[in-house]
Amino acid sequence: MEKLNYDTIQKYQSFATIEDMDKSVRGFLYKHKAELSEGTLAVLHLIWKHSVKVVGVSFAKYDYIAGQAGLSKRTVIRAVKMLEERGIIKKVPTARMNGKQGVNLLIIQAFESIDSIKTSMSPQDVTAPVTPNKTENKQSSLCEKKTKERTNVRNASEPTLHELDASYLPDYIPEEFKQTAQPFFKAADIYNLWKRVMIVYNKFDHGKTIDDFMECIISAFKQAIFAKKMRKIHTTFEGYFYRIIHENVTVQLRRERKGNLFWELHDWVRGTGSSSH
C-alpha cells in the first residue's frame, strides 16, 4: 500500500488531457449507460468531476461522494465495484503518513471513444432484419397496433408513478413533511427525499425519534427549496438537501449536548453549595 501524497497521485495520471478523459467516459456511457442504475451513474459523474487536478485520478472519499450524490456509503461502494468490473475505474488503496489506511484512488481508465465504437459496430447491430413476407409483416403490424390500442384504452385514466401526489405515500412518512413537500414535488420525489432524511437519521447515535428532528428537517427542506429557486444548486436537489439535513442535525445535537453539560454542571454546583450549609 503506497503512501498518499501528491507524487503518488501524479504517478497514476491516466490521461494526457481532460479532453482525452472525457472521450473515454463518454464512450463508456455510450456503450454501457443502459446497464447502470441512476446511483451508479451519479457516482461515475462525481468521480469524473473530481478527476481534473491530476487528470483521470480522483481521491474523493466515499463519504464525500455519498453526500454529494445523496446516496448511502454502501451504495457508493457497490457502484465503484460495478464500474471496476466494467473496466472504466481502477481502485488503488493508499496509506496515510502515519501508516493507517488512507483514501482509495479512483482512476478512470482508457475506453473506446464513441466514434470508434460506432465504426466497429456491424450493420447487423444497427439494422433490423427485413421480413421477406410483406403480407405477414403487415398482419403482424396490425396485431401490434390493436394490442397497443387495447393497452392504451385500459391505461388511459391510470396515472404513472411520477404523476401520483403525496396522498399515495406510505403512512410512515410524517404528514408534516408530506404537506411541506407536496407543493413542489410528486410522490416519487418526496419518497426519495425522505430516504435521504432516514440515511442522516441513522448515521447518528442519539437515542431520539425522528419527530425530535422534524423542525430541523423541515427547515433543511425550505433552505434547499430557496437555494433551488435562487439557482444556487449546482449538483442534484437530493444531494443538496442531504447536506443541509446533515448540517442541521449535527448543529441540533451539539447544542443539546452543550445544554446537558451546562445543566449537569449547574446541578453539581448547587449540590456542592447545599452540602456546605
MARDO-722577 format. One line per field, with one value per residue: residue number from 1; residue in one letter; x, y, z of N, C-alpha, C in turn. Coordinates in nm, 2 decimals. Each point is the difference from the previous one (the first is absolute). Layout:
<torlos>
i = (NUM ...);
aa = (A ...);
n_X = (X ...);
n_Y = (Y ...);
n_Z = (Z ...);
ca_X = (X ...);
ca_Y = (Y ...);
ca_Z = (Z ...);
c_X = (X ...);
c_Y = (Y ...);
c_Z = (Z ...);
</torlos>
This chain:
<torlos>
i = (1 2 3 4 5 6 7 8 9 10 11 12 13 14 15 16 17 18 19 20 21 22 23 24 25 26 27 28 29 30 31 32 33 34 35 36 37 38 39 40 41 42 43 44 45 46 47 48 49 50 51 52 53 54 55 56 57 58 59 60 61 62 63 64 65 66 67 68 69 70 71 72 73 74 75 76 77 78 79 80 81 82 83 84 85 86 87 88 89 90 91 92 93 94 95 96 97 98 99 100 101 102 103 104 105 106 107 108 109 110 111 112 113 114 115 116 117 118 119 120 121 122 123 124 125 126 127 128 129 130 131 132 133 134 135 136 137 138 139 140 141 142 143 144 145 146 147 148 149 150 151 152 153 154 155 156 157 158 159 160 161 162 163 164 165 166 167 168 169 170 171 172 173 174 175 176 177 178 179 180 181 182 183 184 185 186 187 188 189 190 191 192 193 194 195 196 197 198 199 200 201 202 203 204 205 206 207 208 209 210 211 212 213 214 215 216 217 218 219 220 221 222 223 224 225 226 227 228 229 230 231 232 233 234 235 236 237 238 239 240 241 242 243 244 245 246 247 248 249 250 251 252 253 254 255 256 257 258 259 260 261 262 263 264 265 266 267 268 269 270 271 272 273 274 275 276 277);
aa = (M E K L N Y D T I Q K Y Q S F A T I E D M D K S V R G F L Y K H K A E L S E G T L A V L H L I W K H S V K V V G V S F A K Y D Y I A G Q A G L S K R T V I R A V K M L E E R G I I K K V P T A R M N G K Q G V N L L I I Q A F E S I D S I K T S M S P Q D V T A P V T P N K T E N K Q S S L C E K K T K E R T N V R N A S E P T L H E L D A S Y L P D Y I P E E F K Q T A Q P F F K A A D I Y N L W K R V M I V Y N K F D H G K T I D D F M E C I I S A F K Q A I F A K K M R K I H T T F E G Y F Y R I I H E N V T V Q L R R E R K G N L F W E L H D W V R G T G S S S H);
n_X = (0.08 -0.02 0.10 -0.09 0.06 0.04 0.12 -0.06 -0.08 0.11 0.05 -0.12 0.05 -0.12 0.00 0.03 -0.13 -0.07 0.03 0.12 0.00 -0.05 0.08 0.09 -0.03 0.00 0.11 0.05 -0.05 0.05 0.10 0.01 -0.03 -0.06 0.12 0.02 0.00 -0.10 0.00 0.02 -0.10 -0.07 0.03 -0.02 -0.11 -0.02 0.03 -0.07 -0.10 0.04 0.02 0.00 0.02 -0.01 0.02 -0.13 0.05 -0.10 0.01 -0.12 -0.03 -0.02 0.03 0.11 0.03 -0.02 0.07 0.09 0.00 0.00 0.10 -0.02 0.09 -0.08 -0.10 0.08 0.02 -0.13 -0.03 0.09 -0.04 -0.12 0.04 0.05 -0.11 -0.05 0.10 -0.09 0.00 0.11 -0.02 0.07 0.02 -0.01 0.11 -0.04 0.05 -0.11 -0.02 -0.10 -0.11 0.03 -0.02 -0.10 0.11 -0.09 0.06 -0.03 -0.05 0.09 -0.09 -0.06 0.03 -0.09 0.08 0.09 -0.09 -0.04 0.13 0.02 -0.11 -0.04 -0.03 0.03 0.10 -0.01 0.00 -0.13 -0.01 0.01 -0.14 0.03 -0.09 -0.04 -0.08 0.09 0.09 -0.08 -0.03 0.13 0.01 -0.10 0.05 0.12 -0.05 -0.07 0.11 0.07 -0.10 -0.01 0.14 0.00 -0.11 0.07 0.11 -0.10 -0.08 0.10 0.02 0.10 0.11 0.05 -0.12 0.03 -0.10 0.03 -0.13 0.08 0.07 0.09 -0.07 0.11 -0.02 0.06 -0.12 0.07 0.08 -0.10 -0.07 0.12 0.01 -0.13 0.01 0.11 -0.05 0.01 -0.08 0.04 0.00 -0.12 -0.03 0.06 -0.06 -0.10 0.03 0.03 -0.12 -0.05 0.07 -0.03 -0.13 0.03 0.05 -0.09 0.08 -0.13 -0.06 -0.02 -0.13 -0.06 -0.11 0.11 0.02 -0.14 0.03 0.12 -0.08 -0.10 0.08 0.06 -0.12 -0.04 0.11 -0.02 -0.13 0.03 0.10 -0.10 -0.09 0.10 -0.02 0.01 -0.09 0.12 -0.06 -0.05 -0.13 -0.01 0.11 -0.05 -0.12 0.06 0.08 -0.11 -0.07 0.11 0.01 -0.13 0.00 0.11 -0.05 -0.11 0.07 0.08 -0.10 -0.06 0.11 0.01 -0.13 0.02 0.12 -0.07 -0.11 0.08 0.08 -0.12 -0.05 0.11 0.00 -0.13 0.03 0.11 -0.07 -0.09 0.11 0.02 -0.14);
n_Y = (-0.12 0.09 0.08 0.06 0.04 0.13 -0.04 -0.07 0.10 0.08 -0.09 0.01 0.11 -0.01 0.13 0.03 0.00 0.11 0.06 -0.06 0.04 0.11 -0.02 -0.04 0.09 0.09 -0.06 -0.01 0.12 0.03 -0.07 0.05 0.12 -0.07 -0.05 0.13 -0.01 0.07 -0.08 -0.11 0.05 0.02 -0.12 -0.06 0.07 -0.03 -0.12 0.01 0.06 -0.10 -0.01 0.13 0.01 -0.13 0.02 -0.03 0.08 -0.07 0.09 0.02 0.02 -0.13 0.05 0.06 -0.11 -0.08 0.10 0.01 -0.13 0.02 -0.08 -0.13 -0.01 -0.09 0.08 0.10 -0.08 -0.03 0.13 0.03 -0.10 0.04 0.12 -0.05 -0.07 0.11 0.02 0.08 -0.07 0.05 -0.08 0.10 -0.10 0.09 0.04 0.05 0.12 -0.01 -0.04 0.08 -0.07 0.04 0.10 -0.05 -0.02 0.08 -0.09 0.10 -0.10 -0.02 0.05 -0.09 0.08 0.09 0.08 -0.04 0.01 0.12 0.03 -0.05 0.07 -0.13 0.00 -0.13 0.07 0.06 -0.10 0.02 -0.13 -0.02 0.00 -0.11 -0.05 0.08 -0.10 -0.09 0.08 0.02 -0.13 -0.03 0.10 -0.05 -0.12 0.04 0.06 -0.12 -0.07 0.09 0.00 -0.14 0.00 0.08 -0.07 -0.11 0.05 0.03 -0.05 -0.09 0.07 0.05 -0.07 0.07 -0.05 -0.10 0.04 0.09 0.00 -0.03 0.09 -0.08 -0.06 -0.07 0.06 0.08 0.02 0.05 -0.11 -0.08 0.07 0.00 -0.13 -0.02 0.12 -0.07 -0.12 -0.10 -0.10 -0.04 0.12 0.02 -0.11 0.04 0.12 -0.07 -0.08 0.12 0.04 -0.12 0.03 0.13 -0.02 -0.10 0.11 0.06 -0.01 0.01 -0.11 0.07 0.04 -0.04 -0.01 -0.05 -0.05 -0.01 0.08 -0.07 -0.11 0.05 0.05 -0.13 -0.05 0.09 -0.02 -0.13 0.02 0.08 -0.09 -0.09 0.07 0.01 -0.12 -0.03 -0.09 -0.05 -0.08 -0.09 0.01 -0.13 0.02 0.11 -0.06 -0.11 0.09 0.07 -0.12 -0.06 0.12 0.00 -0.13 0.01 0.11 -0.06 -0.11 0.08 0.07 -0.11 -0.05 0.12 0.00 -0.13 0.04 0.10 -0.08 -0.09 0.10 0.05 -0.12 -0.02 0.12 -0.01 -0.12 0.05 0.10 -0.10 -0.07 0.13 0.00);
n_Z = (0.00 -0.10 0.04 0.06 -0.11 -0.02 0.04 0.10 0.03 -0.02 0.07 0.05 -0.04 -0.04 -0.01 -0.12 -0.04 0.04 -0.12 0.01 0.12 -0.04 -0.10 0.09 0.09 -0.09 -0.04 0.12 0.02 -0.11 0.05 0.12 -0.04 -0.10 0.03 0.01 0.13 0.04 0.11 -0.08 -0.08 0.11 0.05 -0.12 0.00 0.12 -0.03 -0.11 0.07 0.08 -0.13 0.03 0.13 0.02 -0.13 0.03 0.10 0.07 0.10 -0.06 0.13 0.03 0.13 -0.06 -0.07 0.11 0.06 -0.10 0.00 0.14 0.02 0.03 0.10 0.05 -0.04 0.05 0.11 0.00 -0.02 0.09 0.07 -0.02 0.03 0.11 0.03 -0.03 0.08 0.05 0.11 0.05 0.10 0.06 0.10 0.09 0.06 0.12 0.03 0.09 -0.13 0.05 -0.02 -0.12 -0.08 -0.07 -0.08 -0.06 -0.08 -0.08 -0.06 -0.09 -0.08 -0.08 -0.10 0.00 -0.07 0.09 0.10 -0.05 -0.02 0.12 0.01 0.00 -0.13 0.04 0.06 -0.12 -0.08 0.00 0.02 -0.13 0.02 -0.06 0.09 -0.10 -0.05 0.03 -0.05 -0.10 0.00 0.01 -0.09 -0.07 0.03 -0.03 -0.11 -0.02 0.02 -0.07 -0.09 0.02 0.00 -0.11 -0.04 0.03 -0.05 -0.08 0.10 -0.02 0.12 -0.05 0.03 -0.10 -0.02 0.08 0.08 0.10 -0.04 -0.10 0.07 0.04 0.10 -0.01 -0.11 0.09 0.05 0.10 -0.02 -0.01 0.10 0.06 -0.04 0.02 0.05 0.03 0.06 -0.09 0.02 -0.13 -0.03 0.06 -0.05 -0.11 0.01 0.03 -0.11 -0.06 0.04 -0.03 -0.11 0.00 0.02 -0.08 -0.04 0.08 0.10 0.00 -0.03 -0.11 -0.01 -0.11 0.08 0.07 -0.13 0.02 0.10 0.02 -0.02 0.06 0.10 0.00 -0.01 0.09 0.07 -0.03 0.03 0.10 0.03 -0.02 0.06 0.08 -0.04 0.13 -0.04 0.01 0.10 0.08 -0.01 -0.03 -0.07 -0.05 -0.01 -0.05 -0.07 -0.04 -0.02 -0.06 -0.06 -0.03 -0.03 -0.06 -0.04 -0.03 -0.03 -0.07 -0.04 -0.03 -0.06 -0.06 -0.03 -0.03 -0.06 -0.05 -0.02 -0.05 -0.07 -0.04 -0.02 -0.05 -0.06 -0.04 -0.04 -0.05 -0.05 -0.02 -0.04 -0.03 0.00);
ca_X = (-0.08 0.08 -0.03 -0.08 0.05 -0.02 0.08 -0.07 -0.12 0.04 0.06 -0.11 -0.07 -0.04 -0.02 0.09 -0.08 -0.14 -0.08 0.02 -0.08 -0.14 -0.03 -0.01 -0.12 -0.11 0.00 -0.05 -0.14 -0.07 -0.01 -0.05 -0.09 -0.13 0.02 0.03 -0.10 0.02 0.10 0.14 0.03 0.03 0.14 0.09 0.01 0.08 0.14 0.04 0.01 0.11 0.12 0.06 0.12 0.09 -0.10 -0.03 0.01 -0.08 0.03 -0.12 -0.04 -0.13 -0.10 -0.03 -0.08 -0.13 -0.07 -0.02 -0.10 -0.12 0.00 0.07 0.14 -0.01 -0.04 0.11 0.10 -0.06 0.01 0.14 0.03 -0.06 0.08 0.13 -0.02 -0.02 0.13 0.02 0.06 0.10 0.02 0.14 0.00 0.12 0.02 0.03 0.14 0.02 -0.01 -0.14 -0.06 -0.04 -0.11 0.02 0.00 -0.09 0.06 -0.08 0.08 -0.02 -0.11 -0.03 -0.08 -0.13 0.03 0.06 -0.11 -0.09 0.07 0.02 -0.13 -0.04 -0.14 -0.11 -0.02 -0.08 -0.11 -0.10 -0.02 -0.11 -0.08 -0.03 -0.14 -0.06 -0.14 0.02 0.05 -0.12 -0.10 0.07 -0.01 -0.14 -0.02 0.07 -0.08 -0.12 0.05 0.04 -0.12 -0.07 0.08 -0.02 -0.13 -0.01 0.09 -0.02 -0.03 0.08 0.12 0.13 0.07 0.04 -0.12 -0.06 0.02 0.04 -0.10 0.03 0.12 -0.01 -0.04 0.11 0.05 -0.08 -0.10 0.06 0.09 -0.08 -0.06 0.11 0.07 -0.09 -0.01 0.12 0.04 -0.10 0.02 0.12 0.11 -0.01 0.04 0.15 0.05 -0.02 0.11 0.12 -0.02 0.03 0.15 0.06 -0.05 0.07 0.15 0.04 -0.04 -0.06 -0.11 -0.12 -0.09 0.01 -0.08 0.08 0.08 -0.08 0.01 0.12 -0.03 -0.09 0.09 0.09 -0.07 -0.03 0.12 0.04 -0.10 0.05 0.12 -0.04 -0.06 0.11 0.09 0.12 0.03 0.07 0.00 -0.14 -0.07 0.00 0.13 0.01 -0.09 0.07 0.10 -0.07 -0.05 0.11 0.05 -0.10 -0.01 0.13 -0.01 -0.10 0.05 0.11 -0.07 -0.06 0.11 0.06 -0.10 0.00 0.12 -0.02 -0.09 0.07 0.09 -0.08 -0.05 0.12 0.04 -0.10 0.02 0.12 -0.04 -0.09 0.07 0.09 -0.08);
ca_Y = (0.12 0.12 0.12 0.10 0.13 0.05 -0.08 -0.12 0.03 0.03 -0.12 -0.07 0.08 -0.10 0.07 0.12 0.12 -0.02 -0.04 -0.15 -0.06 0.02 -0.09 -0.13 -0.01 0.01 -0.12 -0.10 0.03 -0.03 -0.15 -0.07 0.08 -0.07 -0.10 0.05 0.07 0.15 0.02 -0.03 0.11 0.12 -0.02 0.02 0.15 0.07 -0.04 0.07 0.15 0.03 -0.06 0.09 0.05 -0.10 -0.04 -0.14 -0.06 0.06 -0.04 0.03 -0.10 -0.06 0.08 0.12 -0.04 -0.03 0.12 0.08 -0.07 -0.03 -0.15 -0.05 -0.04 -0.14 0.01 0.05 -0.11 -0.10 0.07 0.00 -0.14 -0.02 0.08 -0.08 -0.12 0.04 0.04 0.15 0.05 -0.09 0.05 -0.02 0.04 0.07 0.01 0.13 0.01 -0.08 -0.15 -0.05 -0.01 0.13 -0.01 -0.07 0.08 -0.06 0.04 -0.02 -0.08 0.03 -0.07 0.04 0.12 -0.02 -0.02 -0.13 -0.10 0.00 -0.06 -0.14 -0.07 -0.05 0.04 -0.08 0.06 0.12 -0.02 -0.11 -0.10 0.02 -0.11 -0.02 -0.01 0.14 -0.02 -0.05 0.12 0.09 -0.06 0.02 0.14 0.02 -0.07 0.08 0.13 -0.02 -0.03 0.13 0.08 -0.05 0.03 0.15 0.02 -0.05 0.09 0.15 0.08 -0.04 0.09 -0.06 0.02 0.14 0.09 -0.02 0.11 -0.04 -0.09 -0.15 -0.04 -0.09 0.06 0.02 0.14 0.09 0.09 0.13 0.00 -0.01 0.12 0.10 -0.03 -0.03 0.11 0.01 -0.13 -0.11 -0.11 -0.08 0.09 0.02 -0.13 -0.01 0.10 -0.05 -0.10 0.07 0.03 -0.11 -0.03 0.09 -0.04 -0.13 0.02 0.05 -0.07 0.11 -0.05 0.08 -0.03 0.09 0.12 0.10 0.08 0.05 0.14 0.03 -0.07 0.10 0.11 -0.04 -0.01 0.13 0.06 -0.06 0.06 0.14 -0.01 -0.04 0.12 0.10 -0.07 -0.02 -0.14 -0.04 -0.14 -0.04 0.05 -0.10 0.01 0.13 -0.01 -0.09 0.07 0.09 -0.07 -0.04 0.11 0.05 -0.10 0.02 0.12 -0.03 -0.09 0.08 0.10 -0.08 -0.05 0.11 0.03 -0.10 0.02 0.12 -0.03 -0.09 0.09 0.09 -0.09 -0.04 0.12 0.01 -0.11 0.03 0.11 -0.04 -0.08 0.09 0.06);
ca_Z = (0.00 -0.01 0.08 -0.07 -0.02 -0.14 -0.10 -0.02 -0.08 -0.14 -0.06 -0.06 -0.10 -0.10 -0.12 -0.02 0.00 0.05 -0.12 -0.02 0.11 -0.03 -0.11 0.05 0.08 -0.09 -0.07 0.10 0.02 -0.13 -0.01 0.12 0.08 0.02 0.09 0.13 0.08 0.02 0.10 -0.06 -0.09 0.09 0.05 -0.11 -0.04 0.11 -0.01 -0.12 0.03 0.10 -0.06 -0.09 0.06 -0.06 -0.10 0.01 0.13 0.10 0.13 0.08 0.09 -0.02 0.07 -0.08 -0.12 0.04 0.04 -0.12 -0.09 0.07 0.01 0.12 -0.03 -0.05 -0.14 -0.07 -0.01 -0.10 -0.13 -0.04 -0.04 -0.14 -0.10 -0.02 -0.08 -0.14 -0.06 -0.01 0.13 0.07 0.14 0.06 0.14 0.04 0.14 0.04 0.04 0.12 -0.02 0.00 -0.13 -0.06 -0.10 -0.12 -0.12 -0.11 -0.12 -0.13 -0.10 -0.14 -0.06 -0.14 -0.02 -0.06 -0.14 -0.02 0.02 -0.11 -0.11 0.02 0.00 -0.13 -0.05 0.07 0.13 0.00 -0.10 0.03 -0.11 -0.09 -0.01 -0.14 -0.03 0.03 0.06 0.14 0.07 0.01 0.10 0.13 0.04 0.04 0.13 0.10 0.01 0.07 0.14 0.06 0.02 0.11 0.12 0.02 0.05 0.14 0.09 -0.03 0.12 0.11 0.00 0.01 0.14 0.02 0.00 0.13 0.09 0.13 0.07 -0.02 0.07 0.12 0.12 0.09 -0.03 0.08 -0.07 -0.01 -0.11 -0.12 -0.03 -0.04 -0.13 -0.11 -0.10 -0.09 -0.05 0.00 0.10 -0.01 0.04 0.14 0.05 -0.01 0.10 0.14 0.02 0.04 0.14 0.08 -0.01 0.10 0.14 0.04 0.01 0.14 0.12 0.08 0.08 -0.02 -0.10 -0.12 0.03 0.07 -0.10 -0.11 -0.03 -0.08 -0.13 -0.08 -0.03 -0.11 -0.12 -0.04 -0.04 -0.13 -0.10 -0.02 -0.08 -0.14 -0.06 -0.02 -0.10 0.06 0.01 -0.12 -0.01 0.00 0.11 0.11 0.06 0.07 0.11 0.09 0.07 0.09 0.11 0.08 0.08 0.10 0.10 0.07 0.08 0.10 0.09 0.07 0.09 0.11 0.09 0.08 0.10 0.10 0.08 0.08 0.11 0.09 0.08 0.08 0.11 0.08 0.08 0.10 0.10 0.08 0.09 0.10 0.10 0.08 0.11);
c_X = (0.09 -0.04 -0.08 0.06 -0.02 0.08 -0.06 -0.12 0.04 0.05 -0.12 -0.08 -0.03 -0.03 0.09 -0.08 -0.14 -0.09 0.01 -0.08 -0.15 -0.04 -0.02 -0.13 -0.13 -0.02 -0.06 -0.15 -0.08 -0.03 -0.07 -0.11 -0.13 0.01 0.02 -0.12 0.02 0.11 0.14 0.04 0.04 0.15 0.10 0.02 0.08 0.15 0.06 0.03 0.12 0.13 0.07 0.13 0.12 -0.09 -0.02 0.00 -0.08 0.05 -0.11 -0.04 -0.14 -0.11 -0.04 -0.08 -0.14 -0.09 -0.04 -0.11 -0.13 -0.02 0.06 0.14 0.00 -0.03 0.12 0.11 -0.04 0.02 0.15 0.04 -0.06 0.08 0.14 -0.02 -0.02 0.12 0.02 0.07 0.10 0.02 0.13 -0.01 0.13 0.01 0.04 0.15 0.03 -0.02 -0.14 -0.05 -0.05 -0.12 0.04 0.01 -0.09 0.05 -0.08 0.09 -0.03 -0.11 -0.02 -0.08 -0.13 0.02 0.06 -0.10 -0.09 0.06 0.01 -0.13 -0.04 -0.14 -0.11 -0.03 -0.10 -0.12 -0.09 -0.01 -0.13 -0.08 -0.04 -0.14 -0.07 -0.13 0.01 0.05 -0.12 -0.09 0.06 -0.01 -0.14 -0.03 0.07 -0.08 -0.12 0.03 0.03 -0.13 -0.07 0.07 -0.03 -0.13 -0.01 0.08 -0.02 -0.02 0.09 0.13 0.13 0.06 0.03 -0.12 -0.07 0.03 0.03 -0.09 0.03 0.12 -0.02 -0.03 0.12 0.07 -0.09 -0.08 0.06 0.10 -0.07 -0.06 0.09 0.05 -0.10 -0.02 0.11 0.03 -0.12 0.05 0.14 0.12 0.00 0.05 0.16 0.06 -0.01 0.11 0.13 -0.01 0.04 0.14 0.07 -0.04 0.07 0.15 0.04 -0.05 -0.06 -0.12 -0.12 -0.09 0.02 -0.07 0.08 0.08 -0.09 0.01 0.12 -0.01 -0.08 0.08 0.10 -0.07 -0.03 0.13 0.04 -0.09 0.05 0.12 -0.03 -0.06 0.10 0.11 0.14 0.05 0.07 0.02 -0.14 -0.07 0.01 0.14 0.01 -0.09 0.07 0.11 -0.05 -0.05 0.11 0.06 -0.10 0.00 0.13 0.00 -0.10 0.06 0.11 -0.06 -0.06 0.11 0.06 -0.10 -0.01 0.12 -0.02 -0.09 0.07 0.09 -0.08 -0.05 0.12 0.04 -0.11 0.01 0.11 -0.04 -0.09 0.07 0.09 -0.08 0.00);
c_Y = (0.12 0.12 0.10 0.14 0.04 -0.08 -0.13 0.02 0.03 -0.12 -0.08 0.08 -0.09 0.07 0.12 0.12 -0.04 -0.05 -0.15 -0.07 0.01 -0.09 -0.15 -0.02 0.00 -0.13 -0.11 0.02 -0.04 -0.16 -0.06 0.08 -0.08 -0.11 0.05 0.07 0.15 0.03 -0.02 0.11 0.13 -0.01 0.02 0.15 0.07 -0.04 0.07 0.14 0.03 -0.07 0.09 0.06 -0.08 -0.08 -0.16 -0.06 0.08 -0.06 0.04 -0.12 -0.05 0.08 0.13 -0.02 -0.02 0.12 0.08 -0.06 -0.03 -0.15 -0.04 -0.04 -0.14 0.00 0.05 -0.11 -0.10 0.06 -0.01 -0.14 -0.03 0.07 -0.07 -0.12 0.03 0.07 0.15 0.06 -0.11 0.06 -0.04 0.05 0.08 0.01 0.14 0.00 -0.08 -0.15 -0.05 0.01 0.14 -0.02 -0.09 0.10 -0.07 0.06 -0.04 -0.07 0.04 -0.09 0.05 0.13 -0.04 -0.03 -0.14 -0.11 -0.01 -0.07 -0.15 -0.08 -0.05 0.04 -0.07 0.06 0.12 -0.01 -0.11 -0.09 0.03 -0.12 -0.02 0.00 0.13 -0.02 -0.03 0.12 0.10 -0.05 0.02 0.14 0.03 -0.05 0.09 0.13 -0.02 -0.03 0.13 0.08 -0.05 0.04 0.15 0.03 -0.04 0.10 0.15 0.08 -0.04 0.09 -0.08 0.03 0.14 0.10 -0.02 0.12 -0.05 -0.09 -0.15 -0.04 -0.09 0.08 0.04 0.13 0.10 0.10 0.14 0.02 -0.01 0.13 0.11 -0.02 -0.01 0.12 0.00 -0.13 -0.09 -0.11 -0.06 0.09 0.02 -0.13 -0.01 0.10 -0.05 -0.11 0.07 0.05 -0.12 -0.05 0.08 -0.04 -0.12 0.02 0.03 -0.10 0.10 -0.05 0.08 -0.05 0.10 0.13 0.11 0.09 0.06 0.15 0.03 -0.06 0.10 0.12 -0.02 0.00 0.15 0.07 -0.05 0.05 0.14 0.00 -0.04 0.12 0.11 -0.06 -0.01 -0.15 -0.04 -0.15 -0.05 0.06 -0.09 0.00 0.12 -0.01 -0.09 0.07 0.10 -0.07 -0.04 0.11 0.04 -0.10 0.01 0.12 -0.02 -0.09 0.07 0.09 -0.08 -0.05 0.11 0.04 -0.10 0.01 0.12 -0.03 -0.10 0.07 0.08 -0.08 -0.04 0.12 0.02 -0.10 0.03 0.11 -0.04 -0.08 0.08 0.06 -0.09);
c_Z = (0.00 0.09 -0.09 0.00 -0.15 -0.11 -0.03 -0.10 -0.14 -0.08 -0.07 -0.10 -0.13 -0.14 -0.02 0.01 0.06 -0.12 -0.02 0.11 -0.04 -0.11 0.05 0.08 -0.09 -0.09 0.09 0.02 -0.13 -0.01 0.12 0.08 0.04 0.11 0.15 0.07 0.01 0.10 -0.05 -0.09 0.07 0.05 -0.10 -0.04 0.11 0.00 -0.12 0.03 0.09 -0.05 -0.10 0.05 -0.05 -0.09 0.01 0.14 0.10 0.14 0.10 0.09 -0.03 0.07 -0.07 -0.12 0.04 0.04 -0.12 -0.09 0.07 0.01 0.13 -0.04 -0.06 -0.15 -0.09 -0.02 -0.11 -0.14 -0.05 -0.04 -0.14 -0.11 -0.02 -0.09 -0.15 -0.06 -0.01 0.12 0.05 0.14 0.05 0.14 0.04 0.15 0.04 0.05 0.13 -0.01 -0.01 -0.15 -0.04 -0.09 -0.12 -0.12 -0.10 -0.13 -0.12 -0.10 -0.14 -0.06 -0.14 -0.01 -0.07 -0.15 -0.03 0.02 -0.12 -0.13 0.01 -0.01 -0.14 -0.04 0.07 0.14 0.00 -0.10 0.04 -0.11 -0.08 -0.02 -0.15 -0.04 0.05 0.06 0.15 0.08 0.03 0.11 0.14 0.05 0.04 0.14 0.11 0.03 0.09 0.15 0.07 0.03 0.12 0.13 0.03 0.06 0.15 0.09 -0.02 0.12 0.12 0.00 0.01 0.14 0.02 0.00 0.14 0.09 0.14 0.08 -0.02 0.08 0.12 0.12 0.09 -0.04 0.07 -0.09 -0.02 -0.12 -0.13 -0.04 -0.04 -0.14 -0.11 -0.10 -0.11 -0.07 0.00 0.09 -0.01 0.05 0.15 0.07 0.00 0.10 0.14 0.03 0.04 0.15 0.09 0.00 0.11 0.14 0.05 0.01 0.14 0.11 0.10 0.09 -0.01 -0.10 -0.12 0.03 0.08 -0.09 -0.10 -0.03 -0.08 -0.13 -0.09 -0.04 -0.11 -0.13 -0.06 -0.05 -0.14 -0.11 -0.03 -0.09 -0.14 -0.07 -0.04 -0.10 0.06 0.01 -0.13 -0.02 -0.01 0.12 0.12 0.07 0.09 0.13 0.11 0.09 0.11 0.12 0.10 0.08 0.11 0.12 0.09 0.09 0.12 0.11 0.09 0.11 0.12 0.10 0.08 0.11 0.11 0.09 0.10 0.12 0.09 0.10 0.10 0.12 0.09 0.09 0.12 0.11 0.09 0.10 0.11 0.11 0.09 0.11 0.12);
</torlos>
